[in-house]
Amino acid sequence: MSIQGAKDELQAIDPQLLSILVCPITRTALVHDTEAQELISEAAGLAYPIRDGIPVMLVEEARPL
């Protein structure tokens, strides 16, 4: 993969979408980790993956922080 291709993959989540999404456990706001491509729930101590630009908001898919 080229350097440009790698940079293209590190896309920011649409701010409007990020303002709507909440942790399914705590119902608190999420923080987007662009480099790791995850949405972080500090309250739950979980990181939800973003795959192909789509947040996977399933608790069983989240990793513990």
SEDRENLUM-951876 format. One record per residue: residue number from 1; x, y, z of N, C-alpha, C, O in turn. Coordinates in steps of 0.1 Angstrom, whole numbers, plus 5000, padded with zeros to 4 digits. Layout:
N
num NUM | nX X | nY Y | nZ Z | caX X | caY Y | caZ Z | cX X | cY Y | cZ Z | oX X | oY Y | oZ Z
...
//
This chain:
65
num 1 | nX 5009 | nY 4988 | nZ 5000 | caX 5000 | caY 5000 | caZ 5000 | cX 5009 | cY 5012 | cZ 5000 | oX 5019 | oY 5013 | oZ 5007
num 2 | nX 5005 | nY 5022 | nZ 4993 | caX 5013 | caY 5034 | caZ 4992 | cX 5011 | cY 5043 | cZ 5004 | oX 5001 | oY 5041 | oZ 5012
num 3 | nX 5020 | nY 5053 | nZ 5006 | caX 5018 | caY 5062 | caZ 5018 | cX 5005 | cY 5069 | cZ 5016 | oX 4998 | oY 5071 | oZ 5026
num 4 | nX 5002 | nY 5074 | nZ 5004 | caX 4989 | caY 5081 | caZ 5002 | cX 4977 | cY 5072 | cZ 5006 | oX 4968 | oY 5077 | oZ 5012
num 5 | nX 4978 | nY 5059 | nZ 5002 | caX 4967 | caY 5050 | caZ 5005 | cX 4965 | cY 5048 | cZ 5020 | oX 4954 | oY 5048 | oZ 5025
num 6 | nX 4977 | nY 5048 | nZ 5027 | caX 4976 | caY 5046 | caZ 5042 | cX 4970 | cY 5059 | cZ 5048 | oX 4962 | oY 5058 | oZ 5057
num 7 | nX 4973 | nY 5071 | nZ 5043 | caX 4967 | caY 5083 | caZ 5048 | cX 4952 | cY 5084 | cZ 5045 | oX 4945 | oY 5089 | oZ 5054
num 8 | nX 4948 | nY 5079 | nZ 5034 | caX 4934 | caY 5079 | caZ 5030 | cX 4926 | cY 5070 | cZ 5040 | oX 4914 | oY 5073 | oZ 5043
num 9 | nX 4932 | nY 5059 | nZ 5045 | caX 4925 | caY 5051 | caZ 5054 | cX 4923 | cY 5057 | cZ 5068 | oX 4914 | oY 5053 | oZ 5075
num 10 | nX 4931 | nY 5067 | nZ 5071 | caX 4930 | caY 5073 | caZ 5084 | cX 4921 | cY 5085 | cZ 5083 | oX 4924 | oY 5097 | oZ 5085
num 11 | nX 4909 | nY 5082 | nZ 5079 | caX 4899 | caY 5093 | caZ 5077 | cX 4892 | cY 5096 | cZ 5091 | oX 4890 | oY 5087 | oZ 5099
num 12 | nX 4888 | nY 5108 | nZ 5092 | caX 4880 | caY 5113 | caZ 5103 | cX 4866 | cY 5109 | cZ 5102 | oX 4860 | oY 5109 | oZ 5090
num 13 | nX 4859 | nY 5106 | nZ 5113 | caX 4845 | caY 5103 | caZ 5112 | cX 4838 | cY 5116 | cZ 5111 | oX 4842 | oY 5126 | oZ 5116
num 14 | nX 4827 | nY 5116 | nZ 5103 | caX 4819 | caY 5128 | caZ 5101 | cX 4815 | cY 5133 | cZ 5115 | oX 4809 | oY 5126 | oZ 5123
num 15 | nX 4818 | nY 5146 | nZ 5118 | caX 4815 | caY 5152 | caZ 5131 | cX 4800 | cY 5150 | cZ 5135 | oX 4797 | oY 5149 | oZ 5146
num 16 | nX 4791 | nY 5151 | nZ 5125 | caX 4777 | caY 5150 | caZ 5128 | cX 4774 | cY 5136 | cZ 5133 | oX 4766 | oY 5134 | oZ 5142
num 17 | nX 4780 | nY 5126 | nZ 5126 | caX 4778 | caY 5112 | caZ 5130 | cX 4784 | cY 5110 | cZ 5144 | oX 4778 | oY 5103 | oZ 5153
num 18 | nX 4796 | nY 5115 | nZ 5147 | caX 4802 | caY 5113 | caZ 5160 | cX 4794 | cY 5120 | cZ 5171 | oX 4794 | oY 5115 | oZ 5182
num 19 | nX 4787 | nY 5131 | nZ 5168 | caX 4778 | caY 5137 | caZ 5178 | cX 4766 | cY 5129 | cZ 5181 | oX 4760 | oY 5131 | oZ 5192
num 20 | nX 4762 | nY 5120 | nZ 5172 | caX 4750 | caY 5111 | caZ 5174 | cX 4754 | cY 5098 | cZ 5181 | oX 4746 | oY 5094 | oZ 5190
num 21 | nX 4765 | nY 5093 | nZ 5178 | caX 4769 | caY 5080 | caZ 5184 | cX 4773 | cY 5081 | cZ 5198 | oX 4779 | oY 5091 | oZ 5203
num 22 | nX 4768 | nY 5071 | nZ 5206 | caX 4772 | caY 5070 | caZ 5220 | cX 4775 | cY 5056 | cZ 5224 | oX 4772 | oY 5047 | oZ 5216
num 23 | nX 4782 | nY 5054 | nZ 5235 | caX 4785 | caY 5041 | caZ 5239 | cX 4773 | cY 5033 | cZ 5242 | oX 4764 | oY 5038 | oZ 5249
num 24 | nX 4771 | nY 5021 | nZ 5237 | caX 4759 | caY 5014 | caZ 5240 | cX 4757 | cY 5009 | cZ 5254 | oX 4746 | oY 5006 | oZ 5258
num 25 | nX 4768 | nY 5009 | nZ 5262 | caX 4767 | caY 5005 | caZ 5276 | cX 4764 | cY 5017 | cZ 5285 | oX 4754 | oY 5017 | oZ 5293
num 26 | nX 4772 | nY 5028 | nZ 5283 | caX 4771 | caY 5039 | caZ 5293 | cX 4762 | cY 5051 | cZ 5287 | oX 4758 | oY 5060 | oZ 5295
num 27 | nX 4760 | nY 5051 | nZ 5274 | caX 4752 | caY 5062 | caZ 5267 | cX 4760 | cY 5075 | cZ 5268 | oX 4754 | oY 5086 | oZ 5268
num 28 | nX 4773 | nY 5074 | nZ 5269 | caX 4781 | caY 5086 | caZ 5270 | cX 4788 | cY 5088 | cZ 5256 | oX 4789 | oY 5079 | oZ 5248
num 29 | nX 4793 | nY 5101 | nZ 5254 | caX 4800 | caY 5104 | caZ 5242 | cX 4812 | cY 5096 | cZ 5239 | oX 4819 | oY 5091 | oZ 5249
num 30 | nX 4816 | nY 5095 | nZ 5227 | caX 4828 | caY 5087 | caZ 5223 | cX 4839 | cY 5096 | cZ 5217 | oX 4836 | oY 5107 | oZ 5212
num 31 | nX 4851 | nY 5092 | nZ 5218 | caX 4862 | caY 5100 | caZ 5213 | cX 4868 | cY 5092 | cZ 5201 | oX 4870 | oY 5080 | oZ 5203
num 32 | nX 4870 | nY 5099 | nZ 5190 | caX 4876 | caY 5092 | caZ 5178 | cX 4891 | cY 5091 | cZ 5179 | oX 4897 | oY 5102 | oZ 5179
num 33 | nX 4896 | nY 5079 | nZ 5179 | caX 4911 | caY 5078 | caZ 5178 | cX 4914 | cY 5075 | cZ 5163 | oX 4912 | oY 5063 | oZ 5158
num 34 | nX 4918 | nY 5085 | nZ 5156 | caX 4920 | caY 5084 | caZ 5141 | cX 4931 | cY 5074 | cZ 5138 | oX 4929 | oY 5066 | oZ 5129
num 35 | nX 4942 | nY 5074 | nZ 5145 | caX 4953 | caY 5065 | caZ 5142 | cX 4949 | cY 5051 | cZ 5144 | oX 4953 | oY 5042 | oZ 5135
num 36 | nX 4942 | nY 5047 | nZ 5155 | caX 4938 | caY 5034 | caZ 5157 | cX 4925 | cY 5030 | cZ 5150 | oX 4922 | oY 5018 | oZ 5150
num 37 | nX 4918 | nY 5040 | nZ 5145 | caX 4906 | caY 5037 | caZ 5138 | cX 4896 | cY 5030 | cZ 5148 | oX 4891 | oY 5020 | oZ 5145
num 38 | nX 4894 | nY 5037 | nZ 5159 | caX 4885 | caY 5032 | caZ 5170 | cX 4877 | cY 5044 | cZ 5175 | oX 4881 | oY 5055 | oZ 5175
num 39 | nX 4866 | nY 5041 | nZ 5181 | caX 4858 | caY 5050 | caZ 5189 | cX 4860 | cY 5046 | cZ 5204 | oX 4857 | oY 5035 | oZ 5207
num 40 | nX 4865 | nY 5055 | nZ 5212 | caX 4868 | caY 5052 | caZ 5226 | cX 4857 | cY 5057 | cZ 5235 | oX 4852 | oY 5068 | oZ 5235
num 41 | nX 4853 | nY 5047 | nZ 5244 | caX 4844 | caY 5051 | caZ 5255 | cX 4852 | cY 5050 | cZ 5267 | oX 4855 | oY 5040 | oZ 5273
num 42 | nX 4856 | nY 5062 | nZ 5272 | caX 4864 | caY 5063 | caZ 5284 | cX 4856 | cY 5058 | cZ 5296 | oX 4861 | oY 5052 | oZ 5305
num 43 | nX 4843 | nY 5061 | nZ 5296 | caX 4834 | caY 5057 | caZ 5308 | cX 4833 | cY 5041 | cZ 5309 | oX 4833 | oY 5036 | oZ 5320
num 44 | nX 4833 | nY 5034 | nZ 5298 | caX 4832 | caY 5020 | caZ 5298 | cX 4845 | cY 5013 | cZ 5297 | oX 4846 | oY 5001 | oZ 5300
num 45 | nX 4855 | nY 5021 | nZ 5293 | caX 4869 | caY 5015 | caZ 5292 | cX 4870 | cY 5006 | cZ 5280 | oX 4876 | oY 4995 | oZ 5280
num 46 | nX 4862 | nY 5009 | nZ 5269 | caX 4862 | caY 5001 | caZ 5257 | cX 4866 | cY 5009 | cZ 5245 | oX 4864 | oY 5021 | oZ 5244
num 47 | nX 4871 | nY 5002 | nZ 5235 | caX 4874 | caY 5008 | caZ 5222 | cX 4866 | cY 5000 | cZ 5211 | oX 4868 | oY 4988 | oZ 5210
num 48 | nX 4857 | nY 5007 | nZ 5204 | caX 4849 | caY 5001 | caZ 5194 | cX 4856 | cY 5003 | cZ 5180 | oX 4860 | oY 5014 | oZ 5177
num 49 | nX 4858 | nY 4993 | nZ 5172 | caX 4865 | caY 4994 | caZ 5160 | cX 4857 | cY 5001 | cZ 5149 | oX 4845 | oY 5001 | oZ 5149
num 50 | nX 4865 | nY 5007 | nZ 5140 | caX 4859 | caY 5013 | caZ 5128 | cX 4864 | cY 5004 | cZ 5116 | oX 4876 | oY 5004 | oZ 5114
num 51 | nX 4856 | nY 4997 | nZ 5109 | caX 4860 | caY 4989 | caZ 5098 | cX 4854 | cY 4994 | cZ 5085 | oX 4842 | oY 4996 | oZ 5084
num 52 | nX 4863 | nY 4996 | nZ 5076 | caX 4859 | caY 5002 | caZ 5063 | cX 4851 | cY 5015 | cZ 5064 | oX 4842 | oY 5017 | oZ 5056
num 53 | nX 4855 | nY 5023 | nZ 5074 | caX 4848 | caY 5035 | caZ 5076 | cX 4835 | cY 5034 | cZ 5084 | oX 4828 | oY 5044 | oZ 5085
num 54 | nX 4831 | nY 5022 | nZ 5088 | caX 4818 | caY 5020 | caZ 5095 | cX 4821 | cY 5017 | cZ 5110 | oX 4828 | oY 5007 | oZ 5112
num 55 | nX 4816 | nY 5025 | nZ 5119 | caX 4818 | caY 5021 | caZ 5133 | cX 4810 | cY 5008 | cZ 5137 | oX 4798 | oY 5007 | oZ 5133
num 56 | nX 4817 | nY 4999 | nZ 5144 | caX 4811 | caY 4987 | caZ 5148 | cX 4807 | cY 4989 | cZ 5163 | oX 4816 | oY 4988 | oZ 5172
num 57 | nX 4795 | nY 4991 | nZ 5166 | caX 4791 | caY 4995 | caZ 5179 | cX 4785 | cY 4983 | cZ 5187 | oX 4775 | oY 4984 | oZ 5195
num 58 | nX 4791 | nY 4971 | nZ 5185 | caX 4787 | caY 4959 | caZ 5193 | cX 4796 | cY 4957 | cZ 5204 | oX 4809 | oY 4957 | oZ 5202
num 59 | nX 4791 | nY 4955 | nZ 5216 | caX 4799 | caY 4954 | caZ 5228 | cX 4809 | cY 4942 | cZ 5226 | oX 4820 | oY 4943 | oZ 5231
num 60 | nX 4804 | nY 4931 | nZ 5220 | caX 4812 | caY 4919 | caZ 5219 | cX 4824 | cY 4921 | cZ 5209 | oX 4833 | oY 4913 | oZ 5208
num 61 | nX 4823 | nY 4932 | nZ 5201 | caX 4834 | caY 4935 | caZ 5191 | cX 4844 | cY 4945 | cZ 5197 | oX 4855 | oY 4947 | oZ 5191
num 62 | nX 4841 | nY 4951 | nZ 5208 | caX 4849 | caY 4962 | caZ 5215 | cX 4861 | cY 4955 | cZ 5222 | oX 4860 | oY 4944 | oZ 5227
num 63 | nX 4872 | nY 4962 | nZ 5223 | caX 4883 | caY 4957 | caZ 5230 | cX 4884 | cY 4965 | cZ 5243 | oX 4882 | oY 4977 | oZ 5243
num 64 | nX 4889 | nY 4959 | nZ 5254 | caX 4891 | caY 4966 | caZ 5266 | cX 4903 | cY 4976 | cZ 5265 | oX 4913 | oY 4972 | oZ 5258
num 65 | nX 4902 | nY 4987 | nZ 5272 | caX 4914 | caY 4996 | caZ 5271 | cX 4924 | cY 4993 | cZ 5282 | oX 4934 | oY 4999 | oZ 5283
//
